[in-house]
Amino acid sequence: MEFSAALRLPVSVPEDRRRSFVKQTLMLLELKDLADCFVGQAATNDGLSSEQRKRLTIAVELVANPSVLFLDEPTSGLDAKAAEIVMRVVSKVAATGRTVICTIHQPSAQIFGMFDKLLLLKRGGRTCYMGDVSRIRTFFQKLPNTPPFLHGTPAKSPLNHF
């Protein structure tokens, strides 16, 4: 992370400020206890876990101080618990005021609920929905032929027997 900050931040940023920024990023991404660990090799399971590696990758990008953080599938290859940890720290990054744009395929309900805004695309890249996550249920319930939902599960849908 220090190497990334040294290479990617402007030379006008003093070294002590760079190190402070790296330290803050370690805290934000819950990596402080792993600061001096070796990354290791994924194939041999030594060093950092897959979830910790994902957070480290995000941290390496974050210390470059981008105005927008783009994350393409930060949860791919992770189990549900590890994916939730990664998305929790991504939410913390967004809570600092930084814009985070993230692609997620088939998120769990827990992870889906962490998002504020949603751009839902259908085949061919056409926009199906764009807006607040909190309003998506209302949006879809207004569409013709959409089965009603009760407590998060579809009520009597013709697809229930499949």
C-alpha positions in Angstrom: 0.0 0.0 0.0 2.9 2.4 0.8 4.4 1.6 -2.5 1.2 2.3 -4.4 0.7 5.6 -2.5 4.3 6.6 -3.2 4.0 5.9 -7.0 0.5 7.2 -7.5 0.1 10.2 -5.3 1.5 13.6 -6.4 5.1 14.3 -5.4 3.7 17.4 -3.6 2.2 15.0 -1.0 4.8 14.8 1.8 5.9 11.3 2.9 4.5 11.6 6.4 1.1 12.6 4.9 1.3 9.6 2.6 2.0 7.2 5.4 -0.8 8.7 7.5 -3.2 8.2 4.5 -2.0 4.5 4.2 -2.6 4.1 8.0 -6.1 5.6 7.7 -6.9 3.3 4.8 -5.7 0.2 6.8 -8.1 1.2 9.6 -11.0 1.9 7.2 -10.6 -1.4 5.4 -10.1 -3.4 8.7 -6.6 -4.4 7.6 -4.5 -2.9 10.5 -3.8 -6.2 12.1 -2.5 -7.5 8.8 -0.3 -4.6 8.0 3.0 -6.5 8.2 1.7 -9.9 6.9 2.9 -11.5 3.7 0.3 -11.7 1.0 1.4 -15.3 0.3 0.1 -17.6 -2.4 -3.6 -18.3 -2.9 -2.9 -21.8 -4.3 -1.1 -23.0 -1.1 -3.4 -21.1 1.4 -0.5 -19.4 3.1 -0.7 -15.7 3.9 -3.9 -13.7 3.4 -7.3 -15.3 2.8 -9.2 -14.6 -0.5 -11.4 -12.1 1.3 -8.4 -10.3 2.9 -6.7 -10.2 -0.6 -9.9 -8.5 -2.0 -9.8 -5.9 0.7 -6.1 -5.4 0.1 -6.7 -4.9 -3.6 -9.3 -2.2 -2.8 -6.9 -0.6 -0.4 -4.1 -0.4 -3.0 -6.5 1.4 -5.3 -7.9 3.6 -2.5 -4.4 5.0 -1.4 -4.1 6.5 -4.9 -7.0 8.8 -3.7 -9.3 8.4 -6.7 -12.3 10.6 -6.9 -14.4 7.6 -7.9 -13.7 4.0 -6.9 -14.8 1.5 -9.5 -15.1 -2.1 -8.2 -15.8 -4.9 -10.7 -17.1 -8.0 -9.0 -15.4 -7.5 -5.6 -17.2 -10.5 -4.2 -16.6 -13.0 -7.0 -15.1 -16.2 -5.7 -15.9 -15.5 -2.1 -18.3 -17.4 0.2 -21.3 -15.5 1.6 -19.6 -14.5 4.8 -16.4 -13.3 3.1 -18.5 -11.4 0.5 -20.4 -9.7 3.3 -17.1 -8.6 5.0 -15.8 -7.1 1.7 -19.0 -5.3 1.1 -19.2 -4.0 4.6 -15.8 -2.2 4.1 -16.9 -1.0 0.7 -19.9 0.6 2.5 -17.5 2.2 4.9 -15.6 3.7 2.1 -18.8 5.1 0.6 -19.8 6.5 4.0 -16.6 8.7 3.9 -18.2 10.6 1.0 -16.3 8.9 -1.8 -18.3 7.7 -4.8 -18.2 3.9 -5.2 -19.4 2.2 -8.4 -19.7 -1.5 -8.0 -20.8 -4.4 -10.2 -22.3 -7.4 -8.4 -23.9 -10.4 -10.0 -26.5 -12.2 -7.9 -25.9 -10.5 -4.6 -27.4 -12.0 -1.4 -30.3 -10.0 0.1 -27.9 -8.8 2.8 -25.5 -7.4 0.3 -28.2 -6.0 -1.9 -29.5 -4.0 1.1 -26.1 -2.3 1.4 -26.6 -0.4 -1.8 -28.2 3.1 -2.0 -28.7 3.3 -5.8 -29.1 0.6 -8.4 -28.7 0.4 -12.1 -30.3 -2.9 -13.2 -29.5 -3.9 -16.7 -31.2 -6.6 -18.8 -29.9 -8.5 -21.7 -28.2 -6.3 -24.3 -27.2 -3.7 -21.7 -30.6 -2.0 -21.7 -31.7 -0.2 -18.5 -34.4 -2.0 -16.7 -34.3 0.1 -13.5 -32.3 3.0 -12.2 -32.9 4.6 -8.9 -33.0 4.1 -5.2 -32.8 0.6 -4.0 -35.5 1.4 -1.4 -38.0 2.0 -4.2 -37.4 -1.0 -6.4 -40.1 -3.1 -4.9 -42.7 -0.4 -5.6 -41.4 0.0 -9.1 -41.8 -3.7 -10.0 -45.1 -4.0 -8.3 -46.5 -1.4 -10.7 -45.5 -3.4 -13.7 -48.3 -5.5 -15.3 -48.4 -9.2 -14.6 -46.0 -8.9 -11.7 -47.0 -11.3 -8.9 -47.5 -9.6 -5.5 -44.9 -10.1 -2.8 -45.7 -10.8 0.8 -42.9 -10.6 3.4 -40.2 -11.0 0.7 -41.6 -14.2 -0.9 -43.8 -14.4 -4.0 -47.5 -15.1 -3.3 -49.2 -17.8 -5.5 -47.1 -17.5 -8.6 -47.5 -19.8 -11.6 -43.8 -20.4 -11.3 -44.0 -21.8 -7.7 -44.6 -25.4 -8.9 -41.4 -25.5 -11.0 
